[in-house]
């Protein structure tokens, strides 16, 4: 999927920017349902733990276990009724002062895809279908407002529309206040 949409490059740029932003060593990163992170391995500092877990393993993970959550694919096809529970899970797993970066699918036919997409169909306010020459991709449709209102302990800091039409949400969790 990522190869067709040139999404991998955006994802790696995104991870690189997070690492260059000064993540110190010994921080825990959760790369949830991602493609192979091996191109980034030389950049990951020694002692940095990257877990690539599936959904079942996440349910048993301890609270506030990760300082950075990278989630490029979970919400692309996750049904809308399951999105609030997934958002709460991401909030529970993010440590105070931590961040979550989540990709959401495009809300329209991106201009960058115009030459490759044979047919585009929006089914009500729930699904987007893109027919490429050799396959069909289906995505769950989220409005920007639905993204903003996802229930969790996380606060939406930025919602950026990428050139390929995907929306990258940057959430943060406030640090615990000291008494």
N, C-alpha and C positions, 0 to 999 in steps of 0.2 A: 504494500500500500504506500509506504513512505517514498519509495523510489519513483512511483508514478507522479506523485504530487510535489516532489522536491521538498518534502517536509523535513527530511532528515537534516539537511543543511541548516534550516532554521532552528531545529532542536539543538544541534550541536553548538550553534552560535549562542543560543540561549544559555546552555550549560556553561560554556566558556565565559560568558559575561558574569554569571553567578560566581564562578571560581575566581575570576579576576577582581571581583568586587571585594575580595579580602576574606574569603572563608578561611579561617585558620585550620590547621591540621587538627585531627581528632574530632572533627564534626561528622555527624552521621547523615548520610544522604540516602533517601529512598528513591530509587528510580523505578516507578511503578509501571509495569507492563510496557516497557520500552523496548526498542530495538537494541541491538548489541552496542554497548558503550565502549568497546575496545579502542576506537579511535581517540578516546579521551584518556585512556589509562596513563599515558606518560604525564598528563597534566594533573592527575589526581595525586595529591600529596600523600606521602607515606603516613599511614595511620588513619586515613580517611576511609570510612566504611561505606561501601555502596551496596545496598541490598536491592535485588531485583526480585520482588516477591509477587506471588499471585494473590488473588482475592481471598482465598481460604486462609492463607498464612497471615494475611493482614489482620483478620478478625481477632487473632490471638496475640497480636503485637501489644506491647505495653504502651500506656499513655505517654505522650510527649517524648517518643522514642527518637524522633528525627528532627534535625535542624533545617533541612532542606528537602522538600518533596518535589520531584519532577514527574509530571503526569501528562505525557503527550498523547495518550490514546484512550484512556478510560472513558471520558465523556463523549467520544466521537460516536459511539453506537449505544451507549447506555440509555435505557428507556427513561423517559422523564420521571416516571413515578419512583424509580430507583435512585435518581440523582440526589435528592435530599439526604438519604442515608449515606451515600458515598461522600458527600460534602462534609457531613458530620464526622465520618471516619477520618477524613483527611485533617479536619480540625483537631480531633482527638490525638492523632499521631504526631502533629506538629508541636515541637517544644516551644515554650514561651520565648519570644524573640526570634522564632524561626519563620521560614517562608515556605509557601507552596506555589509552584508555577504549573498552571494547568492549561492545556490547549482545548479549545472548543471549535467545532466545525464552522465552516463559513455559513452565512445566512443568505447567501445569494450565489449566483454563478460568478466566480472571480474572473476578471479579465485575463489573468495569467493562464487560465484553463481553457479559454475560448477555442483555441485551435485543437485541443486534444479531446474535448467533450463533444460527443455526438448528440446527446440529448440530456436535458436538465428537467427535472420534475420536482415540484414541491407538493407534498401531500398534506394538505391542511396546515396546521401549525405544529406538526410533529416530526415529519421526516423529509429529508432531501435525498434525491436520487440523482447520481451522475453516471451517465452511460458513456464510457470511454470506448475506443475501438475494440478492445479485447476483453473488457470486464465492466461490471456495474458496481459502483460503490454507494452504500446507503449510510446516511448520517442522521443522528437525532438533531432536530432543529431546536436551538435555544435562542431566545431573544436576549439582547443585552440586559434587559431588566430582569429576566429569569436568572441570569448569571449573577447579577448583583444581589438578588434575594435568596440565593442558596443558603440554607441554614447551616451555620457552623460557628466554631470559635474563631474563625479567621475573618479578617477584614479585607475587603477588596481595595488594593492600593492603586492598581492600574489595569485597564483593559485596552490592549493594543491590537489593532487590526493589521495583520501581516500582509505582505504583497500577494501571497497566495490565497488570501481571503480568510484564513484561519484567524481565530481570536485568541490571544495569549493573555490569560488572567494572572496577575501577580497578587497573591494574597499574603498577608502577614498575621502573625499572632503576637499580641502585645506581651512584652515581658512581664513577669510577675512583679507586682509592686512590693518593695521591701518595707517592713513596718518600722 
